[in-house]
Amino acid sequence: MSRSRRALYLPAKRALDVLVAGVGLLVSAPVMAVLAVAVRRDVGSPVLFRQLRPGRHGEPFELVKFRTMRTLGSSDSVANDAERLTPFGRWLRSTSLDELPTLWNVLRGDMSLVGPRPLLMEYLDRYTPVQARRHDVRPGVTGLAQVRGRNLLSWEEKFAADVEYVDRMGPVLDARILAATLATVLRRQGISAPDAATMHLFTGERRDAA
């Protein structure tokens, strides 16, 4: 998408984000209330997972989701996610219901409905210049990488899809991604990477070796 067309589309994209997120929060409020009670019983308090993530241009914001993992201590990491993830938490992740509070981030303007998924702050200095372009737009609740395989993709494949989205972003692509996301969630595909409870850490090693 050209810069001029993108400039015209971005206000409409933001308006749609606000509309859908606002309606979604209202409609899903009873469901989130029930889930909050269930999460409280399953993993304890607090029921929301909060973590700084990089937004557009790498600016940090606080991501909110329902907790799906127990706290084991200061050594918590992706490496022991399998031990921390509860059966109920695994179900929440498989249905993407843990993402419902993230609509608040969309309403606030931290995120968009569609865009590259916000990853960890510590990854910022591990990207190649091309991979870092994924931060040229607001991060999304779903994105091109999510509908192409989610956590079944390698990091390189995910980042390539993210940058492709930045270059091709537009109303038609966004509509296709949202429709494909519904199908992906219903099929519960790509929830975890092979041999991992979630996704392996991105170390940037392949970039350094190149």
CORNOR-V512282 format. One record per run of one state. SS is the DSSP state (h for helix, s for strand, l for the rest). FROM is the first residue (numbers start at 0). LEN is the number of residues. If there is no record, write none. Layout:
# CORNOR-V512282
SS_FROM_LEN + SS_FROM_LEN
This chain:
# CORNOR-V512282
l_0_2 + h_2_41 + l_43_4 + s_47_7 + l_54_1 + h_55_3 + l_58_1 + s_59_7 + l_66_2 + s_68_1 + l_69_8 + h_77_7 + s_84_1 + l_85_1 + h_86_9 + l_95_1 + h_96_12 + l_108_2 + s_110_4 + l_114_6 + h_120_6 + l_126_4 + h_130_6 + l_136_2 + s_138_4 + l_142_1 + h_143_4 + l_147_2 + h_149_3 + l_152_2 + h_154_14 + l_168_2 + h_170_17 + l_187_17 + h_204_5 + l_209_1
